Amino acid sequence: MGQRKDYVIRGGAAGRERLRILSRIMYASTASLFDRFGLKDGQLCFDIGCGGGDVTLELARRIGPRGKAVGADIDETQLDIARREVDARDIRNVEFRLLDIRTTEEDIGSVFDVVYARFLLTHLDDPSRAVAAFYRYLRPGGLVIVEDIDFSGYFTYPDCEAFQRYKELYGTLVLRRGGDPNIGPRLPFLLTDGGFEKVDMTLVQPIGTKGEVKLLNSITLENIADAILQEGLASRQEIDTLVQELNCFAENPRTVAGVPRVIQAWGHRPAAS
């Protein structure tokens, strides 16, 4: 099983390097989210759409050696990289599985204390089906946590024409592939409609005047270039020019750039269900 055709961002080894950068950018806000819930030693956690497993490893660190963190993804190459890295570090409470949340009929059982997904639902044509799977995987009383984007809240300061074109290309591409680039505000309703209770949400948006957070725009554009060309949305020359202009913008210390607006939402499977 390879990368999904509808997934717009390059996978494999090249995509793994982008995810490392994204994970470093998002670390503080995701860690703060986990702090809110006080994950406990010995819990079982499921990271769905785990990519290279950065968040899976953070969950494993928090739940200790008596717990277990399972990461699942459809990208075999990234899973293989993650397994090798875990083995090299002799981390014993992590497992990585090949799983497509859209089509799997695997009966994993209602065993997990926590189910987590970051930047997954935005790419799915039926996110409610994935939320239903989250519900099945959780034990009664278990916690679901999701983070996803709202591209409508993406901005730079000052305005940047190259950025606006990149924003247009990304949004159009995700919509054409069946996803929703602005799914973030829908998250609490997807969870509520999926049967979860005590649903709540918050918003984060890492931005800055320097560093990797500013480079993510050009890096992401490079990683969606193949899909843009497949859809005929722009030429290779235009993409290369936009990447160069975004890099120049990022290098200017008098500019602000970052990631799209990110909604964090959570809820619990009813204890009596």
GIHUDA-V206263 format. One line per field, one symbol per residue. phi: phi as a letter, one per 40 degrees, with the letter a starting at -180 (. if undefined). A space follows every 10 residues. Layout:
# GIHUDA-V206263
phi->???
This chain:
# GIHUDA-V206263
phi->.bcccccccd bgcccccccc cdccccdccc ccccddbfdb dgcbbbbcgc fcgccdcccc cccgcccabb bbabcccccc cccccccccf cbbbbbbcab ccbcbcccgc bccbbbabfb cdcccbcccc cccdcccccd gcbbbbbacb ccccabbcdb cccccccccc cccccccgcb cbcdccdccc ccccgcbfca aabbacaaba gccccccccc dccbddcccc cgcacdccdc ccdccccccc ccccbbaacc dbcbbaabcd ccc
